[in-house]
Amino acid sequence: MAKRRQQALLLSSLLSLPSLCGAADSAGVMGRRCVLSAAALACLAPRPALPYSPLASVATDGFEISVPPNFYRAKGGRALVADVAFVAADYVAGRTATVTRTRADRLLIESGDPIALAAGGGEVKQMRELGKPAFLASLLVRRRDGDPRGQNIEPRTRLLAARAVSDTELRFEAQETFFSATSITSAAPSSRYIQARAIFVPPDRKAGTTAYLLTAWASSPCSPEMIRCEPTPCSCGEGAALSCECPAPKCSAQADAAEGLAGRDPEDAAIVDSLRVLPIGFSLQQALRSEAR
């Protein structure tokens, strides 16, 4: 049925090309040469980006972001622990949108590299004091994975690219590998493509708050045609400790996927582009006090 629908759409597009094929005869029959020529042009034509529904704006304490209206938004509970300030997801499609708020001083201290903090007199005033774009992005990626010091031999997420758009904005892309359940008793290695945008918010002397990074993360599953994932050897067999975790699978791009792993999803890009900084409330000011280390 799907194949017949595609054929019908192709024929309808061919009929809309009178300059190439000329008018069809009285029976509506097109010449074979015309069909082949028009089909070749249709294959060579660039494919338009897939349309997506308008995003819905969400404003909360300290920031505003827009996400698809069908995303489920987590409220309270685990969504508010650690750095995570906002979580929304389309669990059926496996797509996520997250906002994290990370104190600049804790980012350096908990990574085990507080040199920049000490050089600045115990306070970070500008984003460039945190290091080069790739280094700063790697700190944020490792912290997101729960490995701020980068001690995992096989990290779950690999940084692909990073660049500073301005003195207060950092953009980066990453590939995350994991196991997704295929049944109750089995799982398959898979991968997802992450787009992220971090905004550096400088310290506010009047409010007494320290600098922090507000980061929007949007991710989508990689297409199996673009990424090939293989499981890594795991010693978590029978008799292993309950806390034993298998290392992340190893994924590599196919030969035809040299430019962008899963293709930069336009909707994910729109999500991270929509992040805006808003004034923070009193309770958040208390959490961001300079002396609260």
N, C-alpha and C positions, 0 to 999 in steps of 0.2 A: 504494500500500500504506500509506504514512504517513497519507494523508488518510482512508482507511477506518479506520485505528487511532484517529485523533482522533475520528471520528464515533462509534465504538464506546464510547470513553471518555466522550464527552458523553452518550450515551444511558444509560450505566450510572450517571452522576451524576444524570441526570434521574429515573431509577427510584428513587433514594435520597431523593427529596423527596416523601414521601406527604402531608405537611401542605399542600403547595401543590397537588399534582396529584390527590391522592386515590389510591385503589387502582386499578390497571389492571384492565381487564375480564378475563374468563377466558381470552381469547386473548392477553393481554399487550399489547393495543393501547392507546396513550395518545392522548388528545384533542389536536387541533392547537393549540388555545388554550393547553393546558397546556405543550406543548413550547416554544411561542414565549415564554411567560412565564418558564419556567425558564431558557431560553437567555439571555434578557436579564439575569436575575439572575446567571448564571454569568459573563457578560462584565463586569458591574459589580463583581463580587467582587474584592478585592485578590489579586494573585498572590503566593503564598508565595515566599520566597527559595529559590534553588536549593540543595539540600543538597550538602555536600561531605564527603569522607572525613576522618576524624580526622587531625590533623597529627602529624608525628613530631618529637620534640624532638631537637635537636642541641646538645651542649655542647662548647665549645672554650675556648681560652685567652682569658679576659676577658669572655665573654658566652655566652648560651644563646638559641636561637631555634627555633621550630617551623615546619616546612615540610611540604607534602604528601608522602606516601611515594613518589609516582611521580616526584618531582623528581630530576634527576641532579645530584649534588653534585661540583663541580670541586674537585680536591685538588692543591695545589702549583702550580708553574708560574706562569702569568699571574694566577691567582686570588689570589696573595699580594703582587703588586706594588702600588706606590702606596698608596692608602688602603684598597683592597679587602681585607677579611679573610675573606669568605665569599661563595660564589656557588653558587646552585642554580637549576635551570630545567627546565621542561617544554618541550622544543624543538618538539614537535609542535604544542602549543597556543599557543606563543609567549609563555609566562608565565615571569616571572623573580622571584627573591628574592635580594637582596644585602645584605650588611652592610659598612659602611665605618667605619673608625676614623680620625678626623681630628684632629690636634693643633690646639688652639685658636690657638696662636701662629702656626703655619704657615698656617692658614686666613686670618688677617689679613695676614701678611707677603706671601704669594704672591698675594693679591688686589690688592695695591698700596694697601691702606688700613690701615696699622699704627698709626693714631692711638690707637685704644682700647688697643692693647698698650703704647704709650708712656705713656699716661695712667695705666695700672695699674702702672707701675714695671717693665715688661717681663714681666709675668705676668698671665694672665687667671684671676680667682678665682671669678667668677660668670657665668652664661650671659647675663645682661642687659648685661654689659660688651661683648658681641660685637655689640650693636645690637638694633634692633627685630625682631620675629619675621619679617616679610617680608624684611628686609635679610639676616638670618642665613640664612633658607631660600634666598634667591637666591644667596648665597655657596656654599652646599652644592650647589645645582643646577648652577651654573656650573663648579664644581670637578669634579663628576661628568661633565660634558660635555667635560672637558679644556680649558676656557677660564676659568681662575680670575679673570682680569682683565676678563672680559666684553667682549672685543674683537670678537667675531663680530657682523657686522651682522645676520645672520639666525640667531639662536640656535636650536639644535636642540630645546631644552626650554624651555617657557614655564611660569612659576610661576602657579598658579591661586588658591591660598589658603594662608594660614599663620596659625597661632595658637599662643601659648604656653599649654600646659595647666597648667604649674606653673613654679617657678623653675628646674627642671632638665629640663623636657620640652618639646619643640617638635614640632608636627604640621603637615604641609603636603602639598599635592597639586599635581601638575604634569601637563602634557601634552607628550609627546615625539613629534616627527615624524621620519620617516626613510623610506628606500626599502627595500621588501622584494622579494626576487627572486620573479618569477613564472615565469621560465624561465631557461635558461642565458644568454641574451642580453638579457633584458628585466627591468625592475623597475617596481613601481608604488608611488606615494606612499601612505603609511599612517601611522597614529598609535597611540599607546598611552597609557593612563592610569596615572599613578604615584601611589601612596600611600606616604608616608614618615613616620617617627617618629624623632626624634633625642633622645638622652639625654645631658645634659651631666654629665661626670664631673669633679669638681673636682680640683685638685692635691693630691697626697698628700705632705705634708712629710716624713713618716717614711720613705717609700720614695723620696722625691726625684723623683717623677714630676710632669710638668706636666699641665694640664687638657686634656681631649680630648672629642670628640663621637662617640658611638657611634650610628650611624644605620642603621635597617632600611628597605630600599626594596623594594616589591612592585609589579609592573606587569603589566598585561594588555592585549591588543590592543583598541582601540576598535571598536565595531560600525560597519560601513559605513553603517548606517541612521542612526547618531547623528552621525557625523563625515564630512565631505566634504573630501578632500585633493586639492590641485592642485599639479603640479610647478612649480617656479620656473625662470625662464630660466637656462641654464647655458652657460658658454663653454668647457667642457671637451670640445671636439670634436676633430677630427683635427688633429694637430700640437700639441696642448696638452701641458704637462709632465705627467709621470707622477704627480706629487704633487697635481695639480689635483683638487679635490673639488667636486661640484655642491652648491649650497646646499640646505638642508633644504626639503621641500615646505611649502606653506602650507595649514593645515587650519582649518576653521571648523565650529562646531556647527550642526546642522540646527535649524530653527525649533522643533521639538518637543523639543529636547534642552537646554532652558535650565537645567534643574536637573541638574548632574552630566553630564559628557561621556559616559562609557561606563557610567554607573551605578556607584556605589561597590561594587566586588566584595566580597562578605562574606568570601571566603576570603583575599583580599589584606589586608583589614582585620585578620583574625585573625592573619596572618603578622606584620605590623608590631606588633600588640598583644602578641605573645608574646616580644618582645625583652627580655632581662633581663641586667643587668650582673653579672659574676662576678669574683672576684679574679684578678689577672693574675700570670703566672709571671715568673721572673727575666729571661728573654730579652726579654720584652715590656717589663719595667720599664726595661731598658737602653735600649730604643728610645724610651721616653717620658721619659727623664731631662730635667730642666729645662734643663741646659746644652747638650743635643744639639739645636742649632738647624739 
